[in-house]
Amino acid sequence: MNSNIPPAQESVQLDPVKPSNVHAPTPKFFMPVFLTVIIATLIYIALQVNADLANVPPLNLYSVVLLSTALVIALGFEFVNGFHDTANAVATVIYTNSLSAPVAVMWAGFCNFLGVMLASGTVAYGIIALLPVELIMNVGSGAGFAMVFALLISAILWNLGTWFFGIPASSSHTLIGSILGVGIMNHLLTQSTGASSSGIDLDQVLKVGKALLFSPLIGFVFAALIFLLVKFFFKRHFELFQPPKGAEPPPPIIRAILIFTCTGVSFAHGSNDGQKGMGLIMLILVGLVPLAYSLNKNMDSQQLQSFAQLSSQTSVLIAPEHQKIDDQDAEHVLTLYLQDKKITPEVLPALASMTQHLGEEMQSYTSLKDIPEHQVTEIRNQMFLSTSALKSLAKKDALPHWTAEQDKTVKAYQKSLDGFLQYIPTWVKVAVALALGLGTMVGWKRIVVTVGERIGKNHMTYAQGMSAELVAMSTIAAADGFGLPVSTTHVLNSAVAGTMVANKSGLQASTIRSILSAWVLTLPVTICLSGGLYWLFLKFI
């Protein structure tokens, strides 16, 4: 063996003492700070909700109980998501001694909080697009609440089960399976009555499915490649390719990189995964308090007038010689189109007529607060149908061919529509951020031990931790930029496995089988569970 090459193979065959870092005691100041943050945040949320509801008719007791229950379940999902998924982000810094476990967990929780607060909202409404269109439009009905309760409880149960056994399953995968279960059951029940239904949006499902399928492969391959590049360019730095000795931290530069990547993964996870809870909470709020949350009240009079002008211009571009169609007929045509995606001669005239109607309707108001209560939900549904139909027709290349200037006008109109619909109040972000951050700090250890000790046969080296986290951070951040929900768990675990293979450290077959089994079973189990719960809740709600 060449004497200039570090004895990597000999070192990985050793059985290093399991680090005490993962079992480091929690600082005494943690609990007082923990409780103070919770109390202060709850007071802030209560004040904001009270301000939002001050100008709407008082809720009855049933609505208050339903709203409180739904919000607790939605935030419970994010809490479980926190200690189930975000533990992956701290595994590498803990097992390389870059940070002590308590500090790493608190730092990750804080970064998750920031990620949620700065999230764009694109992923939130991408998740909502997976739901049946008729349930989105009637989310305030019994079926709408049965849908929300079923998919959230299903996701929580599966996440808790896999967490209990220390299996790093994907919360994103779980939530999407739950959504599919509700969609399939809704389709079956509706078909049995002879009515039309959308079931599931296959185009959106394929888009999300590809992101979930390819992100673990990207994590595995790129982490292995980066590790090999690090090994090639820094082969003289033997310490990078050795497991930590006791509680000894890595070299300063490597430690800084590991902390940076942990920060990036935690922030990206908050920005991506936190949005899923936001979208569902917004559905709940729109269903129970439409007057307060259906439309973005921050839109000013100038934006309303601009929208009216864009609507008039866009309606002519969509169907130049269309005749005015009754609003209810136009809604029916567009709803059927979004359900079955079949383009009929009536679709473009209906879309043009609804676009023109929305412009005329909004032009008569100087503020969204002036819209009568009975019209708020109707206007929101018409906007939802319009923007959804525009996006779907654009994908099918079924819209007229416009000049660059005309295309710019239509896109400006669609962006304006999304501005009315795709907004998230600050208090919702704060609530989700708190749930996700606190979840990270509470239940992290089971998953961290699996990632740090049970994926590879040998202890993680500094270079492996750095490579895995760097790829995970980049992949999740890129997915967030494109509005795609990906799994932090899948990306990080596959990245760790990729570095183990590249380092010839070997993989623990039993752990890999458990992870793959969870990956395979997540969709069918959550589909069946959420579908069954949806059917059951329909009997009671």
C-alpha positions as CSV (number, residue, x, y, z in Angstrom):
1,M,0.0,0.0,0.0
2,N,1.3,3.5,-0.9
3,S,2.5,5.2,2.3
4,N,1.2,8.6,1.1
5,I,-2.4,7.4,1.1
6,P,-4.2,7.4,4.4
7,P,-5.2,4.0,5.8
8,A,-8.9,4.6,5.1
9,Q,-9.7,0.9,4.8
10,E,-8.0,0.1,8.0
11,S,-9.7,3.0,9.8
12,V,-13.2,2.1,8.7
13,Q,-12.9,-1.4,9.9
14,L,-12.4,-0.1,13.5
15,D,-15.3,0.0,15.8
16,P,-15.1,3.5,17.2
17,V,-16.7,4.3,20.5
18,K,-20.1,5.7,20.0
19,P,-20.0,9.4,20.5
20,S,-21.3,10.8,23.7
21,N,-22.2,14.0,21.8
22,V,-25.5,12.6,20.8
23,H,-26.4,12.1,24.5
24,A,-25.1,15.4,25.7
25,P,-27.4,16.9,28.4
26,T,-29.8,19.7,27.6
27,P,-28.7,23.1,29.1
28,K,-30.7,24.3,32.1
29,F,-31.7,27.5,30.3
30,F,-33.5,25.5,27.6
31,M,-36.8,24.9,29.3
32,P,-37.4,28.5,30.5
33,V,-36.5,29.9,27.0
34,F,-38.6,27.2,25.4
35,L,-41.7,28.0,27.4
36,T,-41.2,31.8,27.0
37,V,-41.0,31.5,23.2
38,I,-44.2,29.4,23.2
39,I,-46.2,31.8,25.4
40,A,-45.0,34.9,23.5
41,T,-45.9,33.4,20.2
42,L,-49.3,32.2,21.3
43,I,-50.1,35.7,22.6
44,Y,-49.0,37.2,19.2
45,I,-51.1,34.7,17.2
46,A,-54.2,35.3,19.5
47,L,-53.9,39.1,19.0
48,Q,-53.5,38.8,15.2
49,V,-56.5,36.3,14.9
50,N,-58.6,38.6,17.0
51,A,-57.7,41.6,14.7
52,D,-58.6,39.6,11.6
53,L,-62.0,38.5,13.0
54,A,-62.9,41.9,14.5
55,N,-64.6,43.0,11.3
56,V,-66.5,39.8,10.5
57,P,-69.7,38.4,12.0
58,P,-69.0,36.5,15.3
59,L,-68.4,32.8,14.9
60,N,-70.8,30.4,16.6
61,L,-69.6,27.9,19.1
62,Y,-69.6,25.0,16.5
63,S,-67.4,27.0,14.1
64,V,-65.0,28.0,16.9
65,V,-64.6,24.4,18.0
66,L,-64.1,23.2,14.4
67,L,-61.6,26.0,13.7
68,S,-59.6,25.3,16.8
69,T,-59.6,21.5,16.2
70,A,-58.5,21.9,12.6
71,L,-55.7,24.3,13.5
72,V,-54.4,22.1,16.3
73,I,-54.3,19.1,13.9
74,A,-52.6,21.1,11.1
75,L,-50.0,22.4,13.5
76,G,-49.7,19.0,15.0
77,F,-48.7,17.7,11.6
78,E,-46.0,20.3,11.3
79,F,-44.8,19.5,14.9
80,V,-44.4,15.8,14.0
81,N,-42.8,16.8,10.7
82,G,-40.3,18.8,12.8
83,F,-39.0,16.0,14.9
84,H,-39.4,13.4,12.2
85,D,-37.8,15.2,9.2
86,T,-35.6,18.0,10.4
87,A,-33.6,15.7,12.7
88,N,-31.9,14.6,9.4
89,A,-30.3,18.1,9.2
90,V,-28.5,17.8,12.5
91,A,-27.2,14.2,12.2
92,T,-24.0,15.1,10.4
93,V,-23.0,18.0,12.7
94,I,-23.7,15.9,15.8
95,Y,-21.9,12.8,14.6
96,T,-18.8,14.8,13.4
97,N,-18.7,16.7,16.7
98,S,-19.1,20.0,14.8
99,L,-21.8,21.1,17.3
100,S,-23.0,19.5,20.6
101,A,-26.4,17.9,20.2
102,P,-28.4,20.4,22.2
103,V,-26.8,23.4,20.4
104,A,-27.3,21.7,17.0
105,V,-30.9,21.0,17.6
106,M,-31.7,24.5,18.9
107,W,-29.9,26.1,16.0
108,A,-31.7,23.8,13.5
109,G,-35.0,24.8,15.1
110,F,-34.3,28.4,14.7
111,C,-33.2,28.0,11.1
112,N,-36.4,26.1,10.4
113,F,-38.3,29.0,11.9
114,L,-36.5,31.5,9.6
115,G,-37.1,29.3,6.6
116,V,-40.8,29.2,7.2
117,M,-41.0,32.9,7.7
118,L,-39.3,33.7,4.5
119,A,-41.1,31.1,2.4
120,S,-42.7,32.2,-0.9
121,G,-45.9,30.2,-0.6
122,T,-45.4,28.6,-4.1
123,V,-45.1,25.1,-2.6
124,A,-48.1,25.6,-0.3
125,Y,-50.4,26.2,-3.2
126,G,-48.8,23.5,-5.3
127,I,-49.9,21.0,-2.7
128,I,-53.4,22.4,-2.7
129,A,-53.5,21.9,-6.5
130,L,-53.4,18.1,-5.8
131,L,-56.8,18.2,-4.1
132,P,-60.1,17.7,-6.0
133,V,-61.3,21.0,-7.5
134,E,-64.9,20.6,-6.2
135,L,-63.6,20.1,-2.6
136,I,-61.3,23.2,-2.9
137,M,-64.3,25.3,-4.0
138,N,-66.5,23.9,-1.2
139,V,-63.9,23.6,1.5
140,G,-66.4,25.1,4.0
141,S,-68.8,22.2,3.5
142,G,-68.8,19.0,5.6
143,A,-67.0,17.2,2.8
144,G,-64.3,19.9,2.8
145,F,-63.6,19.5,6.5
146,A,-63.7,15.7,6.2
147,M,-61.0,16.0,3.6
148,V,-58.7,18.2,5.7
149,F,-59.1,16.1,8.8
150,A,-58.7,12.8,7.0
151,L,-55.5,13.7,5.2
152,L,-53.8,15.4,8.2
153,I,-54.7,12.6,10.7
154,S,-53.5,10.0,8.2
155,A,-50.2,11.8,7.7
156,I,-49.7,12.3,11.5
157,L,-50.4,8.6,12.2
158,W,-47.9,7.3,9.6
159,N,-45.2,9.8,10.6
160,L,-45.6,8.9,14.3
161,G,-45.4,5.2,13.5
162,T,-42.2,5.4,11.4
163,W,-40.7,7.8,14.0
164,F,-41.4,5.4,16.8
165,F,-39.3,2.7,15.1
166,G,-36.6,5.2,14.1
167,I,-37.3,4.8,10.4
168,P,-36.5,8.0,8.3
169,A,-39.7,8.1,6.2
170,S,-40.7,11.1,4.2
171,S,-43.3,13.5,5.5
172,S,-43.8,14.9,2.0
173,H,-44.4,11.4,0.6
174,T,-46.8,10.8,3.5
175,L,-48.8,13.9,2.9
176,I,-49.1,13.4,-0.8
177,G,-50.3,9.8,-0.3
178,S,-52.9,11.1,2.1
179,I,-54.1,13.7,-0.4
180,L,-54.3,11.0,-3.1
181,G,-56.4,8.7,-0.8
182,V,-58.9,11.5,-0.2
183,G,-59.1,12.3,-3.9
184,I,-59.6,8.6,-4.9
185,M,-62.3,8.0,-2.3
186,N,-64.0,11.3,-3.2
187,H,-64.1,10.2,-6.8
188,L,-65.5,6.7,-6.0
189,L,-68.2,8.1,-3.7
190,T,-69.2,10.8,-6.2
191,Q,-69.2,8.5,-9.2
192,S,-71.6,6.2,-7.3
193,T,-74.1,9.0,-7.2
194,G,-73.8,9.8,-10.9
195,A,-72.2,13.2,-10.3
196,S,-68.9,14.4,-11.9
197,S,-65.7,14.7,-9.9
198,S,-62.1,15.4,-10.6
199,G,-60.6,12.6,-8.5
200,I,-56.9,13.5,-8.6
201,D,-55.0,15.9,-10.9
202,L,-52.7,13.5,-12.6
203,D,-50.6,16.2,-14.2
204,Q,-49.8,17.7,-10.8
205,V,-49.3,14.3,-9.2
206,L,-46.8,13.3,-11.9
207,K,-45.0,16.6,-11.4
208,V,-44.7,16.1,-7.7
209,G,-44.0,12.3,-8.1
210,K,-41.1,13.0,-10.3
211,A,-39.6,15.4,-7.8
212,L,-40.0,12.8,-5.0
213,L,-38.6,10.0,-7.2
214,F,-35.6,11.8,-8.6
215,S,-34.5,13.8,-5.6
216,P,-33.2,10.7,-3.7
217,L,-31.3,9.5,-6.8
218,I,-29.8,13.0,-7.2
219,G,-28.8,13.0,-3.5
220,F,-27.1,9.5,-3.7
221,V,-25.2,10.2,-7.0
222,F,-24.1,13.8,-6.4
223,A,-23.1,13.2,-2.7
224,A,-20.9,10.2,-3.9
225,L,-19.4,12.3,-6.6
226,I,-18.7,15.3,-4.3
227,F,-17.1,13.0,-1.8
228,L,-14.8,11.5,-4.4
229,L,-13.8,15.0,-5.6
230,V,-13.0,16.0,-2.0
231,K,-11.0,12.8,-1.6
232,F,-9.1,13.5,-4.8
233,F,-8.3,17.2,-4.2
234,F,-7.7,17.0,-0.5
235,K,-6.1,13.5,-0.2
236,R,-3.2,14.9,1.8
237,H,-5.6,16.0,4.5
238,F,-5.9,12.6,6.1
239,E,-8.1,13.8,9.0
240,L,-11.0,14.6,6.7
241,F,-11.4,10.9,5.9
242,Q,-11.2,9.5,9.4
243,P,-14.0,9.2,12.0
244,P,-14.0,11.6,14.9
245,K,-11.9,10.6,17.9
246,G,-14.0,10.9,21.0
247,A,-15.5,14.4,21.4
248,E,-12.7,16.0,19.2
249,P,-14.2,18.5,16.8
250,P,-13.2,18.6,13.1
251,P,-10.7,21.1,11.7
252,P,-12.0,24.7,11.8
253,I,-12.7,25.0,8.1
254,I,-14.5,21.7,7.9
255,R,-16.4,22.5,11.0
256,A,-17.5,25.8,9.5
257,I,-18.6,24.1,6.3
258,L,-20.6,21.5,8.2
259,I,-22.3,24.1,10.3
260,F,-23.1,26.1,7.2
261,T,-24.6,23.1,5.4
262,C,-26.6,22.2,8.5
263,T,-27.9,25.7,8.6
264,G,-28.8,25.6,4.9
265,V,-30.6,22.2,5.1
266,S,-32.6,23.4,8.1
267,F,-33.5,26.7,6.4
268,A,-34.4,25.0,3.2
269,H,-36.5,22.4,5.0
270,G,-38.4,25.1,6.8
271,S,-38.9,27.0,3.5
272,N,-40.1,23.9,1.6
273,D,-41.9,21.6,4.2
274,G,-43.3,24.4,6.3
275,Q,-45.4,25.5,3.3
276,K,-47.4,22.3,3.2
277,G,-48.9,23.1,6.6
278,M,-49.5,26.7,5.5
279,G,-51.5,25.7,2.5
280,L,-53.8,23.4,4.5
281,I,-54.3,26.0,7.2
282,M,-55.3,28.5,4.6
283,L,-57.9,26.0,3.3
284,I,-59.3,25.7,6.8
285,L,-59.4,29.4,7.3
286,V,-61.1,30.0,3.9
287,G,-63.6,27.4,4.7
288,L,-64.6,28.7,8.1
289,V,-64.0,32.4,7.9
290,P,-64.2,33.3,4.2
291,L,-64.9,37.0,4.8
292,A,-61.6,37.3,6.6
293,Y,-59.3,35.0,4.6
294,S,-60.7,34.2,1.1
295,L,-59.0,37.2,-0.6
296,N,-55.8,39.1,0.1
297,K,-57.0,42.2,2.0
298,N,-53.6,43.8,1.4
299,M,-54.5,44.5,-2.2
300,D,-55.0,48.3,-2.6
301,S,-57.4,50.3,-4.8
302,Q,-54.7,50.9,-7.5
303,Q,-54.2,47.1,-7.8
304,L,-57.9,46.6,-8.1
305,Q,-58.2,49.0,-10.9
306,S,-55.1,47.5,-12.6
307,F,-56.7,44.1,-12.3
308,A,-59.9,45.4,-13.9
309,Q,-58.0,46.7,-16.9
310,L,-56.0,43.5,-17.3
311,S,-59.2,41.5,-17.1
312,S,-60.8,43.4,-19.9
313,Q,-57.7,43.1,-22.1
314,T,-57.2,39.4,-21.4
315,S,-60.8,38.4,-22.0
316,V,-60.5,39.7,-25.6
317,L,-57.2,37.9,-26.1
318,I,-58.6,34.6,-24.9
319,A,-61.7,34.7,-27.1
320,P,-61.9,37.8,-29.3
321,E,-65.5,37.5,-30.4
322,H,-67.0,35.7,-27.4
323,Q,-70.5,36.4,-26.2
324,K,-71.3,37.0,-22.5
325,I,-72.1,33.7,-20.8
326,D,-74.1,33.5,-17.5
327,D,-71.7,33.3,-14.6
328,Q,-73.0,30.0,-13.3
329,D,-72.8,28.4,-16.7
330,A,-69.2,29.6,-17.1
331,E,-68.4,28.2,-13.7
332,H,-69.9,24.9,-14.7
333,V,-68.0,24.6,-17.9
334,L,-64.6,25.5,-16.3
335,T,-65.3,23.1,-13.3
336,L,-66.0,20.2,-15.7
337,Y,-62.8,21.1,-17.7
338,L,-60.7,21.0,-14.6
339,Q,-62.2,17.7,-13.5
340,D,-61.7,15.8,-16.7
341,K,-59.2,18.0,-18.7
342,K,-61.3,17.6,-21.9
343,I,-61.2,20.7,-24.0
344,T,-64.6,21.5,-25.5
345,P,-65.6,24.5,-27.7
346,E,-67.2,26.1,-24.7
347,V,-64.0,26.3,-22.5
348,L,-62.3,29.4,-24.0
349,P,-65.5,31.5,-24.3
350,A,-66.4,30.5,-20.7
351,L,-62.9,31.5,-19.5
352,A,-63.1,34.8,-21.5
353,S,-66.6,35.6,-20.1
354,M,-65.5,34.9,-16.5
355,T,-62.4,37.0,-17.0
356,Q,-64.5,39.9,-18.2
357,H,-67.0,39.5,-15.4
358,L,-64.2,39.5,-12.7
359,G,-62.8,42.7,-14.1
360,E,-66.2,44.4,-14.1
361,E,-67.0,43.1,-10.6
362,M,-63.7,44.3,-9.0
363,Q,-63.9,47.6,-10.7
364,S,-66.9,48.5,-8.6
365,Y,-65.0,48.3,-5.3
366,T,-62.3,50.6,-3.9
367,S,-61.2,48.0,-1.4
368,L,-61.7,44.3,-0.9
369,K,-63.2,45.0,2.4
370,D,-66.2,46.5,0.6
371,I,-67.2,43.2,-1.0
372,P,-70.4,41.9,0.6
373,E,-70.1,38.7,2.6
374,H,-72.3,36.6,0.3
375,Q,-70.1,37.4,-2.7
376,V,-66.6,36.8,-1.2
377,T,-66.6,33.1,-1.6
378,E,-68.1,33.3,-5.1
379,I,-65.5,35.7,-6.3
380,R,-62.7,33.6,-4.8
381,N,-64.0,30.5,-6.6
382,Q,-64.3,32.3,-9.9
383,M,-60.7,33.5,-9.5
384,F,-59.5,30.0,-8.6
385,L,-61.3,28.5,-11.6
386,S,-59.8,31.2,-13.9
387,T,-56.2,30.9,-12.8
388,S,-56.4,27.1,-12.7
389,A,-57.9,26.9,-16.2
390,L,-55.3,29.3,-17.6
391,K,-52.4,27.3,-16.2
392,S,-53.9,24.0,-17.4
393,L,-54.7,25.3,-20.9
394,A,-51.2,26.8,-21.2
395,K,-49.6,23.4,-20.4
396,K,-51.8,21.8,-23.2
397,D,-50.8,24.6,-25.6
398,A,-54.6,25.2,-26.0
399,L,-54.5,29.0,-25.7
400,P,-54.4,31.3,-28.7
401,H,-50.9,32.3,-30.0
402,W,-50.2,35.8,-28.9
403,T,-47.5,38.4,-29.6
404,A,-44.9,38.9,-26.9
405,E,-46.7,42.0,-25.7
406,Q,-50.1,40.2,-25.5
407,D,-48.5,37.2,-23.7
408,K,-47.1,39.7,-21.2
409,T,-50.6,41.1,-20.6
410,V,-52.1,37.6,-19.9
411,K,-49.2,36.7,-17.6
412,A,-49.7,39.9,-15.7
413,Y,-53.4,39.1,-15.3
414,Q,-52.6,35.6,-14.0
415,K,-50.0,37.0,-11.6
416,S,-52.7,39.5,-10.4
417,L,-55.1,36.6,-9.9
418,D,-52.6,34.7,-7.8
419,G,-51.9,37.9,-5.8
420,F,-55.6,37.8,-4.6
421,L,-55.5,34.1,-3.8
422,Q,-52.0,32.9,-3.0
423,Y,-51.3,34.8,0.2
424,I,-50.4,33.7,3.7
425,P,-50.9,35.9,6.8
426,T,-47.9,36.5,8.9
427,W,-49.5,34.8,12.0
428,V,-50.0,31.6,10.0
429,K,-46.3,31.6,9.1
430,V,-45.4,32.2,12.7
431,A,-47.6,29.4,13.9
432,V,-46.2,26.9,11.4
433,A,-42.7,28.1,12.1
434,L,-43.1,27.6,15.8
435,A,-44.6,24.1,15.4
436,L,-41.8,23.0,13.0
437,G,-39.1,24.6,15.1
438,L,-40.3,23.1,18.4
439,G,-40.8,19.7,16.8
440,T,-37.2,19.8,15.8
441,M,-36.1,20.4,19.4
442,V,-38.2,17.8,21.0
443,G,-38.1,14.4,19.2
444,W,-34.9,14.5,17.1
445,K,-32.9,11.7,18.7
446,R,-34.5,8.6,17.2
447,I,-34.0,9.6,13.6
448,V,-30.5,11.2,14.3
449,V,-29.3,7.9,15.7
450,T,-30.5,6.0,12.6
451,V,-28.8,8.4,10.2
452,G,-25.6,8.7,12.2
453,E,-25.1,5.0,13.2
454,R,-27.3,2.7,11.2
455,I,-27.0,3.6,7.5
456,G,-23.3,2.8,7.1
457,K,-21.3,0.0,8.7
458,N,-18.7,2.5,9.9
459,H,-18.7,5.8,11.6
460,M,-19.4,8.9,9.4
461,T,-16.2,10.9,8.5
462,Y,-16.0,14.6,8.3
463,A,-15.8,14.6,4.5
464,Q,-18.9,12.3,4.3
465,G,-20.9,14.6,6.5
466,M,-19.9,17.7,4.5
467,S,-20.6,16.1,1.1
468,A,-24.1,14.7,2.2
469,E,-25.2,18.0,3.7
470,L,-24.0,20.1,0.8
471,V,-26.0,18.1,-1.7
472,A,-29.1,18.0,0.5
473,M,-29.0,21.7,1.0
474,S,-28.6,22.5,-2.7
475,T,-31.3,20.0,-3.8
476,I,-33.9,21.2,-1.4
477,A,-33.2,24.9,-2.0
478,A,-33.5,24.3,-5.8
479,A,-36.8,22.4,-5.4
480,D,-38.1,25.3,-3.3
481,G,-37.1,27.7,-6.1
482,F,-39.1,25.7,-8.6
483,G,-42.1,25.2,-6.3
484,L,-41.6,21.4,-6.0
485,P,-42.2,19.6,-2.7
486,V,-39.3,17.2,-2.1
487,S,-38.4,15.0,0.8
488,T,-35.6,16.2,3.1
489,T,-35.5,12.7,4.5
490,H,-35.1,11.0,1.2
491,V,-32.5,13.4,-0.1
492,L,-30.3,13.4,3.1
493,N,-30.5,9.7,3.7
494,S,-29.7,8.8,0.1
495,A,-26.8,11.3,0.2
496,V,-25.3,9.7,3.4
497,A,-25.7,6.3,1.7
498,G,-24.0,7.6,-1.4
499,T,-21.0,8.8,0.6
500,M,-20.8,5.4,2.4
501,V,-20.7,3.6,-0.9
502,A,-18.1,6.0,-2.4
503,N,-15.9,5.5,0.7
504,K,-16.4,1.7,0.5
505,S,-17.6,1.8,4.1
506,G,-20.5,-0.5,3.4
507,L,-24.2,-0.2,4.2
508,Q,-26.2,-1.9,6.9
509,A,-28.6,-4.1,5.0
510,S,-31.3,-4.2,7.7
511,T,-31.5,-0.4,7.9
512,I,-31.6,0.1,4.2
513,R,-34.4,-2.5,3.9
514,S,-36.4,-0.7,6.6
515,I,-36.0,2.6,4.8
516,L,-36.9,1.2,1.4
517,S,-39.9,-0.7,2.9
518,A,-41.1,2.6,4.4
519,W,-40.6,4.3,1.1
520,V,-42.5,1.6,-0.8
521,L,-45.3,1.3,1.8
522,T,-45.9,5.0,2.5
523,L,-48.1,5.7,-0.5
524,P,-50.4,2.6,-0.4
525,V,-50.8,2.8,3.4
526,T,-51.5,6.5,3.5
527,I,-53.8,6.3,0.5
528,C,-55.9,3.5,2.2
529,L,-55.8,5.2,5.6
530,S,-56.8,8.7,4.5
531,G,-59.4,7.3,2.1
532,G,-60.9,5.3,4.9
533,L,-60.9,8.2,7.3
534,Y,-62.5,10.5,4.7
535,W,-65.3,8.0,4.2
536,L,-65.7,7.7,8.0
537,F,-65.7,11.4,8.7
538,L,-68.3,12.0,6.0
539,K,-70.7,10.0,8.1
540,F,-70.3,12.4,11.1
541,I,-69.4,15.9,9.7
